[in-house]
Amino acid sequence: MHNVSLLLDEKGGVSVKNVLYIHTHDSGRILSPYGYKVPTPNMEEFAKESVLFRNAYCAGPTCSPSRAAMLSGTYPHQSGMLGLAQRGFSMDYTKHLVQYLNQKGYSTVLCGIQHEAGWYMDRGEGAARIGYQQELTRDSTEFRQEDLVDWDKENAIEVCKWLRRYDGENPFFLSYGMYATHRRFPDRLDGETEQEYSVPPYPMQDSPETRKDFAGYMMSVRSADDCFGQVMRCLKQQGLWDNTIVLFTTDHGLANPFAKCTLYDSGIGVCLMLHVPGMKKRVVDGLVSHVDVFPTLCSLLGLEQPDYLEGVSLVPLMDGTKAQVREDIFAEMNFHTSYEPARCIRTERYKYIRYYDDSYLKINRSNIDESLSKEYLAERGLSQRLKDREGLYDLAYDPGERENLAGRPEYQAILEDMKRRLLRYQTKTRDPLLEGEILISPCWKVNKKECETASSKCPEDYESLGT
């Protein structure tokens, strides 16, 4: 374990005990601390007091697999979370960070979204299944989907109430999860958001439709930032700032075409910021995976790491003793709404993506959330677009991953190296794709590959309707 000397008290014990985990939905890195012109001043202020990771990546660009990977320190195919929890997929909850911290004497508390057990809008059952000792989440049934950012605000109030009541008897792990910036976005613009100046990030085209769509994201992320700021102010007012680690992240990229549910950087790239009392602010460029969060928290809290963790501690990056702790990151897709098995390896310079379903290399349209941006592309031939079975991208010259170099002779040595790297991850973690197609369980709800919309009401659009 890396020596975290700055966290030790006068008697040599670990002085920082609490963990506040704050997370948004589908935000990627489209936040002002990462250079985007979006209204997140509270997050930007937090970044100035924290360690900001510029090259952090999730282990799976779909909601439940990403979260399960980070909170178990294992990859989705290892934890069992191959798809969405509300569609019948689940994980080995005994390996969840919450259950581990329960064993270490922590008070574990959930408020708002979790996406590792059942339907994320339900209260009670999911929290209990994961192992949270207490849940603060307010009822969401009175809200339209477009207004669920207001539900986030009510949950922020509950978080602050709990922090004011906290007696300090046991250290806490408090998870505050927001619906924002998930679709559907707010549909009533406020006076500060101007649609015509809300230009969407790459790879979306700038058009009236996509600007209107991105204006909804701007509304949603503004609300998330307000909630974030409220909780940060409360933490400081209660005198907890100096003995609480604050972890802020999201699950994957924006819910746009060619972002969420893809292995491009626009899909797997995530915001990740950690405030650790006594640790200087820093911007880190080294490669980081979500699976590194669990071992990092163990290092910071002085806890022994479980032997099943796949990640590495990020503390050497955080305190500046190392510029990198890993040479590559691995990410995967299995199911979102339809079956779309794919794997990737990313180094600092190159990305290799491999799709494993040779029978369907069109775009899985139901894996793209419904939006004006999707409609824009649907009207321009989205159904006819094809995926390359394998792709190699030089990120120094092609950060958008659009020039496939896999067939070029001068890149064959690099291609073979990336394939070897991928095989090492797959072999070490016993990737089921090495044995062939993943068979669909009757208890999973899975759309057909040709299905256009995730929420289709036609039974013929499904491989399995689940149980």
Buried (B, 14 or more C-beta within 10 A) or exposed (E): EBEBEEBBEEEEEBBBBBBBBBBBBBBBBBBBBBEEEBBBBBBBBBBEBBBBBBBBBBBBBBBBBBBBBBBBBBBBBBBBBBBBBBBBBBBBBEBBBBBBBBEEEBBBBBBBBBBBBBEBBBBEEBBBBBBBBEBBBBEBEEBEBBBBBBBBBBBBBBBBEBBEEBEEEBBBBBBBBBBBBBBBBBEEBEEEBEBEEBEBBEBBBEBEBBBBBBBBBBBBBBBBBBBBBBBBEBBEEBEBBEBBBBBBBBBBBBBBBBBBBBBBBBBBBBBBBBBBBEBEEBEBEBBBBBBBBBBBBBBBBBBEBBEBBBBBBBBBBBBEEBEBBBEBBBBBBBBBBBBBBBBBBBBEEBBBBBBBBEEBBEBBBBBBBBBBBBBBBBEEEBEEBEBEBBBBBBBEEBBEBEEBBBEEEEBEEBBEBBBEBBBEBBEEBEBBBEEEEBEBBEEBBBBBBEBBBBEBEEEEBBBBEBE
